[in-house]
Amino acid sequence: MNNNKTVFHGWLFKPSRFRLLVGLYPPLLGAGVRVSHIADDWTSGAITVRVYPWTANLHGAAFGGALFSATDVLYGMMLAAQLGRRFEVWTKAASIDFVAPGRGRLELRVDLPHDEAERIREQATRDGVTQVVHHVDIVDATGTVVAGADHTMRIRLRNNDTARSIPSGKR
């Protein structure tokens, strides 16, 4: 059975291809968001955000929407790739805290060790659905945190009746 929604969905599950496609995705390309690193085993990744005149706000700092979009790229894909196509992974909720103006080259790093993914897999398999909160910081060239974001990720088995029978308040 093919679970790919489009031709590109199947193509995404190789890190080098994912990096290329994300780099060409118009909303991220225009925002200056680039995947600068993705491990072959999907355990680590990094994104850079370059502040250009067209991605800056009136104060010359990174536009908040560009920073927020950068935080939503890696963790979900890394988790989906590690868990495999039997699982659906998506961002259920997210929030961002802008701490300082972001100027120049900004970076965020995501680590997802295999044991963390395995723990999530076991919980989703056992319960049919689970949620995890992932935090990521965006830093400037000096290491100063300019923003921090929390993403609540929802993970469930595909076509799992258990997941559908959970009361909506628990999803």
ZAMITOR-854840 format. One record per residue (C-alpha): residue number from 1; residue in three letters; x, y, z. Coordinates in nm, 2 decimals, always signed. Example, Ala and Ser with C-alpha at 12.3 -4.5 7.8 and 13.67 -1.06 7.14 Angstrom:
REM ZAMITOR-854840
+-----+-----+--------+--------+--------+
:   n : res :      x :      y :      z :
+-----+-----+--------+--------+--------+
:   1 : ala :  +1.23 :  -0.45 :  +0.78 :
:   2 : ser :  +1.37 :  -0.11 :  +0.71 :
+-----+-----+--------+--------+--------+
***
This chain:
REM ZAMITOR-854840
+-----+-----+--------+--------+--------+
:   n : res :      x :      y :      z :
+-----+-----+--------+--------+--------+
:   1 : met :  +0.00 :  +0.00 :  +0.00 :
:   2 : asn :  +0.13 :  +0.34 :  -0.09 :
:   3 : asn :  +0.08 :  +0.60 :  +0.18 :
:   4 : asn :  +0.23 :  +0.89 :  -0.02 :
:   5 : lys :  -0.01 :  +1.18 :  -0.08 :
:   6 : thr :  +0.20 :  +1.30 :  -0.37 :
:   7 : val :  +0.50 :  +1.19 :  -0.56 :
:   8 : phe :  +0.71 :  +1.42 :  -0.35 :
:   9 : his :  +0.60 :  +1.26 :  -0.02 :
:  10 : gly :  +0.78 :  +0.93 :  -0.10 :
:  11 : trp :  +1.08 :  +1.12 :  -0.22 :
:  12 : leu :  +1.12 :  +1.31 :  +0.10 :
:  13 : phe :  +1.23 :  +1.02 :  +0.32 :
:  14 : lys :  +1.59 :  +1.05 :  +0.21 :
:  15 : pro :  +1.78 :  +1.32 :  +0.40 :
:  16 : ser :  +1.96 :  +1.47 :  +0.10 :
:  17 : arg :  +1.63 :  +1.49 :  -0.10 :
:  18 : phe :  +1.45 :  +1.64 :  +0.20 :
:  19 : arg :  +1.72 :  +1.91 :  +0.23 :
:  20 : leu :  +1.69 :  +1.99 :  -0.14 :
:  21 : leu :  +1.31 :  +2.00 :  -0.15 :
:  22 : val :  +1.29 :  +2.22 :  +0.17 :
:  23 : gly :  +1.54 :  +2.45 :  +0.01 :
:  24 : leu :  +1.31 :  +2.49 :  -0.29 :
:  25 : tyr :  +0.98 :  +2.52 :  -0.10 :
:  26 : pro :  +0.87 :  +2.87 :  -0.19 :
:  27 : pro :  +0.75 :  +2.99 :  +0.16 :
:  28 : leu :  +1.08 :  +2.88 :  +0.32 :
:  29 : leu :  +1.30 :  +2.99 :  +0.03 :
:  30 : gly :  +1.15 :  +3.33 :  +0.04 :
:  31 : ala :  +1.19 :  +3.35 :  +0.41 :
:  32 : gly :  +1.57 :  +3.27 :  +0.39 :
:  33 : val :  +1.52 :  +2.93 :  +0.57 :
:  34 : arg :  +1.76 :  +2.66 :  +0.47 :
:  35 : val :  +1.83 :  +2.31 :  +0.60 :
:  36 : ser :  +2.21 :  +2.33 :  +0.65 :
:  37 : his :  +2.25 :  +1.98 :  +0.80 :
:  38 : ile :  +2.05 :  +1.66 :  +0.82 :
:  39 : ala :  +2.21 :  +1.33 :  +0.95 :
:  40 : asp :  +2.17 :  +1.03 :  +0.73 :
:  41 : asp :  +2.00 :  +0.85 :  +1.02 :
:  42 : trp :  +1.76 :  +1.14 :  +1.09 :
:  43 : thr :  +1.91 :  +1.19 :  +1.45 :
:  44 : ser :  +2.02 :  +1.55 :  +1.40 :
:  45 : gly :  +1.97 :  +1.85 :  +1.18 :
:  46 : ala :  +2.03 :  +2.22 :  +1.16 :
:  47 : ile :  +1.85 :  +2.51 :  +0.99 :
:  48 : thr :  +2.00 :  +2.85 :  +0.91 :
:  49 : val :  +1.79 :  +3.16 :  +0.86 :
:  50 : arg :  +1.96 :  +3.45 :  +0.68 :
:  51 : val :  +1.82 :  +3.80 :  +0.74 :
:  52 : tyr :  +1.79 :  +3.97 :  +0.41 :
:  53 : pro :  +1.62 :  +4.31 :  +0.34 :
:  54 : trp :  +1.31 :  +4.12 :  +0.22 :
:  55 : thr :  +1.30 :  +3.89 :  +0.53 :
:  56 : ala :  +1.36 :  +4.17 :  +0.78 :
:  57 : asn :  +1.10 :  +4.37 :  +0.97 :
:  58 : leu :  +1.10 :  +4.75 :  +1.00 :
:  59 : his :  +1.38 :  +4.74 :  +1.26 :
:  60 : gly :  +1.61 :  +4.53 :  +1.05 :
:  61 : ala :  +1.57 :  +4.22 :  +1.25 :
:  62 : ala :  +1.44 :  +3.88 :  +1.13 :
:  63 : phe :  +1.07 :  +3.88 :  +1.05 :
:  64 : gly :  +0.90 :  +3.67 :  +1.33 :
:  65 : gly :  +0.70 :  +3.46 :  +1.08 :
:  66 : ala :  +1.03 :  +3.35 :  +0.91 :
:  67 : leu :  +1.17 :  +3.25 :  +1.25 :
:  68 : phe :  +0.85 :  +3.06 :  +1.34 :
:  69 : ser :  +0.84 :  +2.88 :  +1.01 :
:  70 : ala :  +1.20 :  +2.77 :  +1.06 :
:  71 : thr :  +1.11 :  +2.60 :  +1.39 :
:  72 : asp :  +0.85 :  +2.39 :  +1.23 :
:  73 : val :  +1.06 :  +2.21 :  +0.96 :
:  74 : leu :  +1.29 :  +1.95 :  +1.12 :
:  75 : tyr :  +1.16 :  +1.78 :  +1.43 :
:  76 : gly :  +0.84 :  +1.65 :  +1.28 :
:  77 : met :  +1.01 :  +1.52 :  +0.96 :
:  78 : met :  +1.30 :  +1.36 :  +1.16 :
:  79 : leu :  +1.05 :  +1.19 :  +1.39 :
:  80 : ala :  +0.83 :  +1.07 :  +1.10 :
:  81 : ala :  +1.14 :  +0.93 :  +0.92 :
:  82 : gln :  +1.26 :  +0.75 :  +1.22 :
:  83 : leu :  +0.91 :  +0.61 :  +1.31 :
:  84 : gly :  +0.84 :  +0.50 :  +0.96 :
:  85 : arg :  +0.53 :  +0.52 :  +0.74 :
:  86 : arg :  +0.31 :  +0.33 :  +0.98 :
:  87 : phe :  +0.28 :  +0.65 :  +1.18 :
:  88 : glu :  +0.14 :  +1.00 :  +1.12 :
:  89 : val :  +0.32 :  +1.29 :  +1.28 :
:  90 : trp :  +0.21 :  +1.65 :  +1.27 :
:  91 : thr :  +0.23 :  +1.97 :  +1.47 :
:  92 : lys :  -0.09 :  +2.01 :  +1.68 :
:  93 : ala :  +0.01 :  +2.33 :  +1.85 :
:  94 : ala :  +0.30 :  +2.57 :  +1.86 :
:  95 : ser :  +0.42 :  +2.88 :  +2.04 :
:  96 : ile :  +0.72 :  +3.10 :  +2.01 :
:  97 : asp :  +0.89 :  +3.34 :  +2.25 :
:  98 : phe :  +1.09 :  +3.62 :  +2.08 :
:  99 : val :  +1.37 :  +3.70 :  +2.32 :
: 100 : ala :  +1.60 :  +3.93 :  +2.12 :
: 101 : pro :  +1.62 :  +4.08 :  +1.78 :
: 102 : gly :  +1.77 :  +3.83 :  +1.53 :
: 103 : arg :  +2.01 :  +3.98 :  +1.28 :
: 104 : gly :  +2.25 :  +3.83 :  +1.03 :
: 105 : arg :  +2.28 :  +3.45 :  +1.02 :
: 106 : leu :  +2.06 :  +3.26 :  +1.27 :
: 107 : glu :  +2.07 :  +2.89 :  +1.34 :
: 108 : leu :  +1.87 :  +2.63 :  +1.52 :
: 109 : arg :  +1.97 :  +2.27 :  +1.59 :
: 110 : val :  +1.75 :  +1.97 :  +1.65 :
: 111 : asp :  +1.86 :  +1.64 :  +1.80 :
: 112 : leu :  +1.64 :  +1.33 :  +1.80 :
: 113 : pro :  +1.83 :  +1.03 :  +1.94 :
: 114 : his :  +1.70 :  +0.69 :  +1.84 :
: 115 : asp :  +1.60 :  +0.60 :  +2.19 :
: 116 : glu :  +1.37 :  +0.91 :  +2.21 :
: 117 : ala :  +1.20 :  +0.81 :  +1.88 :
: 118 : glu :  +1.17 :  +0.45 :  +2.00 :
: 119 : arg :  +1.01 :  +0.56 :  +2.33 :
: 120 : ile :  +0.76 :  +0.77 :  +2.13 :
: 121 : arg :  +0.70 :  +0.47 :  +1.89 :
: 122 : glu :  +0.62 :  +0.24 :  +2.19 :
: 123 : gln :  +0.38 :  +0.49 :  +2.35 :
: 124 : ala :  +0.20 :  +0.55 :  +2.02 :
: 125 : thr :  +0.18 :  +0.18 :  +1.95 :
: 126 : arg :  +0.05 :  +0.10 :  +2.30 :
: 127 : asp :  -0.20 :  +0.39 :  +2.32 :
: 128 : gly :  -0.29 :  +0.44 :  +1.95 :
: 129 : val :  -0.19 :  +0.81 :  +1.98 :
: 130 : thr :  +0.05 :  +1.02 :  +2.18 :
: 131 : gln :  +0.18 :  +1.38 :  +2.20 :
: 132 : val :  +0.52 :  +1.51 :  +2.27 :
: 133 : val :  +0.64 :  +1.87 :  +2.32 :
: 134 : his :  +0.96 :  +1.96 :  +2.15 :
: 135 : his :  +1.15 :  +2.28 :  +2.23 :
: 136 : val :  +1.40 :  +2.45 :  +2.00 :
: 137 : asp :  +1.61 :  +2.77 :  +2.04 :
: 138 : ile :  +1.72 :  +2.99 :  +1.75 :
: 139 : val :  +2.05 :  +3.15 :  +1.82 :
: 140 : asp :  +2.26 :  +3.42 :  +1.65 :
: 141 : ala :  +2.63 :  +3.41 :  +1.55 :
: 142 : thr :  +2.73 :  +3.49 :  +1.91 :
: 143 : gly :  +2.52 :  +3.21 :  +2.06 :
: 144 : thr :  +2.26 :  +3.45 :  +2.20 :
: 145 : val :  +1.91 :  +3.30 :  +2.20 :
: 146 : val :  +1.68 :  +3.52 :  +1.99 :
: 147 : ala :  +1.37 :  +3.30 :  +2.00 :
: 148 : gly :  +1.25 :  +2.98 :  +2.16 :
: 149 : ala :  +0.96 :  +2.77 :  +2.02 :
: 150 : asp :  +0.76 :  +2.48 :  +2.16 :
: 151 : his :  +0.58 :  +2.25 :  +1.93 :
: 152 : thr :  +0.33 :  +1.99 :  +2.04 :
: 153 : met :  +0.35 :  +1.70 :  +1.81 :
: 154 : arg :  +0.07 :  +1.45 :  +1.76 :
: 155 : ile :  +0.18 :  +1.09 :  +1.67 :
: 156 : arg :  -0.06 :  +0.81 :  +1.59 :
: 157 : leu :  -0.07 :  +0.48 :  +1.40 :
: 158 : arg :  -0.22 :  +0.52 :  +1.05 :
: 159 : asn :  -0.57 :  +0.37 :  +1.02 :
: 160 : asn :  -0.58 :  +0.28 :  +1.39 :
: 161 : asp :  -0.92 :  +0.24 :  +1.54 :
: 162 : thr :  -0.78 :  +0.29 :  +1.89 :
: 163 : ala :  -0.68 :  +0.65 :  +1.79 :
: 164 : arg :  -1.03 :  +0.73 :  +1.67 :
: 165 : ser :  -1.19 :  +0.60 :  +1.98 :
: 166 : ile :  -1.00 :  +0.82 :  +2.22 :
: 167 : pro :  -1.22 :  +1.11 :  +2.34 :
: 168 : ser :  -1.15 :  +1.43 :  +2.16 :
: 169 : gly :  -1.03 :  +1.60 :  +2.48 :
: 170 : lys :  -0.75 :  +1.34 :  +2.50 :
: 171 : arg :  -0.62 :  +1.38 :  +2.14 :
+-----+-----+--------+--------+--------+
***
